[in-house]
Amino acid sequence: MHTIIYFSPTGNAKHLARKLAAELNIPAQKMHALEFTDLNKLESDEHLILLYPVHGFNAPRTVKRFVKAMPPGLFKAVSLIAVGCNTGWVNEAVSSDLRLSLHKKAYSVVVDEILAMPLTFVMNFPDELNLKLLAESERTISEFAGRIIDQNTSQHKIPFKSKMLNFLGKGESPAARLFGLELHANKNCTSCGTCWSNCPENNIKEKDNGLPGFGFSCSMCMRCIYSCPEKAISPRISKFIPIKNGYTLSKYINE
């Protein structure tokens, strides 16, 4: 009855997707990582629940492309759950482009909400705050489960200032491409392939010398930097963007 698709480069959205699946008794075969999901092989269902991070007050480019490619009628209804660092007005327009794509295909949107989780770039919130955000989001995801079952539709009137931030935030996508060109692997790289095997934009290729080469399609999702087992990947100039000691949600949870 329900299918969950999540895009979770740093693990925040995936964690909440698992919590939601447990609340709704969704089996593992009905949960899919968006970047590895083939729409041609995806089974139709009553309700799609899409979880995704906030990138520059917008849904990530990877997610927008996926929703645009969804054929009409694959699901009867869709719910959208964004995962950002706060639930305030700054992110209220985050789903605008997704909703537009879905409405063009006659999809009805049920739950359309935001959850707050630890920040994954530039700065790390204090541990106390991160634990508080995690606990609040886990409680709220349980409420969302009930609303999804009851088909309790979200009612939003998006403030103009939120729409403006959403519009200005679209500038992050081209900036992210430039960030990708900055990335390089240092001498600690072991050519394990973790980065090029898991890049959601296929922006990383193995070079002839076995090291990763970075292209112009980066979305600045931070997965390659934080998931590198040797911590070998970093930008040359924008060193302030990745959190200095990396980011891992496992620091705050026991799974």
C-alpha positions in Angstrom: 0.0 0.0 0.0 2.9 2.4 0.8 6.2 2.8 -0.9 9.1 4.8 0.5 11.8 6.4 -1.6 14.5 8.4 0.1 17.4 10.5 -1.0 19.9 10.6 1.8 23.5 11.4 1.0 24.5 11.9 4.7 22.1 9.5 6.3 19.6 11.9 7.9 16.6 11.2 5.6 17.4 7.4 5.5 17.2 7.2 9.3 13.8 8.9 9.3 12.6 6.8 6.4 13.4 3.7 8.4 11.5 5.0 11.4 8.5 5.8 9.2 8.6 2.4 7.6 8.5 0.8 11.0 5.4 2.9 11.9 3.6 2.0 8.7 4.8 -1.7 8.7 6.4 -1.2 5.3 8.5 -4.2 4.3 12.1 -3.7 3.2 11.3 -4.4 -0.4 9.1 -1.4 -0.5 11.9 1.0 0.6 14.3 2.3 -2.1 17.2 4.7 -2.3 16.2 7.2 -4.9 19.5 7.3 -6.8 19.5 3.6 -7.3 15.8 3.3 -8.2 14.9 2.4 -11.8 11.5 3.9 -12.5 10.9 1.3 -15.3 11.1 -1.4 -12.7 9.3 0.3 -9.8 6.0 -1.3 -8.9 2.9 0.9 -8.8 1.3 1.4 -5.4 -1.3 3.4 -3.5 0.9 5.9 -1.8 4.5 7.1 -2.4 6.4 8.7 0.4 9.4 10.7 -0.7 12.0 11.9 1.8 14.8 14.2 0.8 17.3 16.7 2.2 17.0 20.5 1.7 19.7 22.0 -0.6 19.6 25.8 -0.7 15.9 26.1 0.3 15.1 23.6 -2.5 14.8 20.0 -3.2 18.1 18.6 -4.6 18.6 18.5 -8.3 18.7 14.7 -8.1 15.3 14.6 -6.5 13.7 17.1 -8.9 15.0 15.1 -11.9 13.5 11.9 -10.5 10.1 13.4 -9.8 10.0 15.0 -13.3 10.7 11.5 -14.8 7.9 9.8 -12.8 5.2 8.6 -15.2 1.6 9.6 -14.4 -0.5 7.0 -12.5 2.3 5.1 -10.9 0.9 6.0 -7.5 -2.5 7.3 -6.4 -1.0 9.8 -4.0 2.3 11.2 -2.9 3.6 12.6 0.4 6.7 14.8 0.6 8.9 15.0 3.7 11.9 17.4 3.5 14.8 17.1 6.0 16.5 20.3 6.8 18.2 22.0 9.7 15.1 23.8 10.8 11.3 23.8 10.3 10.9 27.6 10.1 9.7 29.8 7.3 13.0 29.7 5.4 12.2 26.2 4.2 8.5 26.4 3.7 8.8 26.7 -0.1 11.2 23.8 -0.4 8.7 21.5 -2.2 7.5 24.0 -4.7 9.2 22.5 -7.8 8.3 19.0 -6.8 4.6 19.9 -6.3 4.5 21.6 -9.7 5.9 18.5 -11.4 3.5 16.2 -9.5 0.4 18.4 -10.2 1.2 18.4 -13.9 0.9 14.6 -13.8 -2.4 14.7 -11.7 -0.8 13.4 -8.6 -2.4 14.5 -5.3 -0.1 15.5 -2.5 -1.1 14.5 1.0 1.5 15.2 3.6 4.0 17.9 2.7 6.1 18.8 5.7 9.6 19.5 6.9 11.7 17.8 9.7 14.7 19.2 11.4 17.9 17.2 11.7 21.6 18.0 12.4 23.3 20.4 9.9 25.7 18.6 7.6 27.8 21.4 6.2 29.8 24.5 7.2 29.2 24.0 10.9 28.2 21.2 13.3 25.5 22.0 15.8 26.3 21.2 19.5 25.7 17.6 20.5 22.9 18.6 22.8 21.0 20.4 20.0 21.6 17.5 17.6 20.1 15.0 20.1 17.1 17.3 20.6 16.5 17.6 16.9 16.8 13.9 16.4 14.3 13.1 19.2 11.8 15.7 18.0 11.9 14.4 14.4 11.5 10.8 15.5 8.4 11.8 17.4 7.0 13.9 14.6 7.6 11.1 12.0 5.2 9.0 14.1 2.6 11.8 13.7 3.2 11.9 10.0 2.5 8.1 9.8 -0.9 8.7 11.3 -1.7 11.5 8.9 -0.6 9.4 5.9 -2.9 6.6 7.0 -5.8 9.0 7.5 -5.0 10.9 4.3 -4.8 14.1 6.3 -3.6 16.7 3.8 -1.2 19.4 4.7 -2.5 22.9 4.5 0.1 25.5 3.6 0.1 29.2 2.7 3.7 29.8 1.7 4.9 33.3 2.7 6.3 35.5 -0.1 9.7 35.7 1.7 9.9 31.9 1.6 9.3 31.9 -2.1 12.0 34.5 -2.6 14.5 32.4 -0.6 13.5 29.3 -2.7 14.1 31.3 -5.9 17.5 32.7 -4.7 18.5 29.3 -3.4 18.4 27.9 -6.9 21.7 29.5 -7.4 23.3 26.8 -5.2 23.0 24.2 -8.0 25.4 25.9 -10.4 27.7 26.8 -7.5 27.7 23.1 -6.5 29.0 22.2 -9.9 32.0 24.5 -9.3 32.5 23.0 -5.9 32.8 19.6 -7.6 35.7 20.8 -9.7 37.5 21.8 -6.5 37.4 18.3 -5.1 40.4 16.1 -5.1 41.8 13.0 -3.3 45.0 13.2 -1.3 47.7 10.6 -0.8 45.6 8.7 1.7 43.3 7.5 -1.1 43.3 3.7 -1.6 41.2 3.7 -4.7 38.6 1.7 -2.9 35.8 3.0 -5.2 33.4 4.0 -2.5 33.1 7.6 -3.9 32.5 6.8 -7.6 30.3 3.8 -6.8 27.9 5.9 -4.7 27.9 9.4 -6.2 24.2 10.2 -6.9 25.1 12.4 -9.9 27.7 10.0 -11.4 30.1 12.9 -11.1 33.1 10.8 -10.0 35.0 8.6 -12.3 38.0 6.4 -11.8 41.1 7.8 -13.5 43.8 5.8 -15.2 45.9 6.1 -12.1 43.1 4.6 -9.9 42.3 7.9 -8.2 38.9 9.5 -8.4 38.3 12.3 -10.9 35.6 14.9 -10.3 33.5 16.4 -13.0 31.0 19.3 -13.4 27.8 17.6 -12.2 28.4 17.8 -8.4 25.3 18.6 -6.3 27.4 19.3 -3.2 25.6 16.5 -1.3 28.8 15.8 0.7 28.5 12.0 0.4 31.9 11.4 -1.1 33.6 13.5 1.5 31.9 12.1 4.6 31.8 8.4 3.4 35.4 8.2 2.4 36.9 5.6 4.7 40.3 7.3 4.6 38.9 10.9 4.8 41.0 11.6 1.6 38.5 13.8 -0.3 38.4 17.6 0.2 37.9 20.8 -1.7 41.0 22.8 -2.6 39.6 26.2 -1.9 36.2 26.0 -0.1 37.6 24.1 2.9 35.0 25.8 5.2 32.1 23.9 3.6 32.7 20.4 4.9 32.4 20.0 8.7 36.0 19.7 9.9 35.8 16.3 11.5 33.2 15.0 9.1 29.6 14.1 9.8 28.0 10.8 10.8 24.5 10.4 12.3 25.7 7.2 14.0 27.3 9.4 16.7 23.8 10.1 17.9 21.9 6.9 17.4 22.2 3.2 18.1 21.0 1.0 15.2 
